[in-house]
């Protein structure tokens, strides 16, 4: 779906210290930005911000960075964080969450080796056509980039409602030096208690569509 340009989105984000727009200046400096040495978790494609808002609220001893490509989406993630966290000052930097616009293809230019302790990928585009498979966020091409900054022994948590993408992703992870720790084709009936439901997930769960989920642990460095 093509988004209508919202020219007010970038100015609204730029007045908030929660949003990082000079991303490439922070490589190797994220703990300085958060002013602590807590683990940093990364959400790729944070959408409207429901997931990262809840996760950052539940885990105050972990720092979270949410990435999305479009200002028109990210501005609503910013508003969601402000709403859920009860922030009065949009320039409040004493918060364990940051958001930034970024094409994920360039993500290894933003984070340094061992800087990230977990990655979340929630309902990314399945890119079903064979010629487009390399655009999948779980493809070996992307996993190889993630390994440049993901700590050895850390995990990627992946959710999707696309069976083909899920099954292919299991193989991508294995090929790229990850061990599948947990896997289910029916997340909501699996008994897994740490799930935070995204906006997309809630919509499709309501009509009976199942979510698939896995946890993959990095066991082989580049």
HELIX and SHEET records of a PDB file:
HELIX    1   1 UNK A    7  UNK A   14  1                                   8    
HELIX    2   2 UNK A   23  UNK A   25  5                                   3    
HELIX    3   3 UNK A   30  UNK A   34  1                                   5    
HELIX    4   4 UNK A   50  UNK A   58  1                                   9    
HELIX    5   5 UNK A   71  UNK A   85  1                                  15    
HELIX    6   6 UNK A  104  UNK A  109  5                                   6    
HELIX    7   7 UNK A  130  UNK A  135  5                                   6    
HELIX    8   8 UNK A  140  UNK A  146  1                                   7    
HELIX    9   9 UNK A  163  UNK A  175  1                                  13    
HELIX   10  10 UNK A  187  UNK A  189  5                                   3    
HELIX   11  11 UNK A  199  UNK A  205  1                                   7    
SHEET    1   A 7 UNK A  97  UNK A 101  0                                        
SHEET    2   A 7 UNK A  63  UNK A  68  1                                        
SHEET    3   A 7 UNK A  40  UNK A  44  1                                        
SHEET    4   A 7 UNK A 116  UNK A 122  1                                        
SHEET    5   A 7 UNK A 150  UNK A 160  1                                        
SHEET    6   A 7 UNK A 212  UNK A 218 -1                                        
SHEET    7   A 7 UNK A 178  UNK A 184 -1                                        
END                                                                             
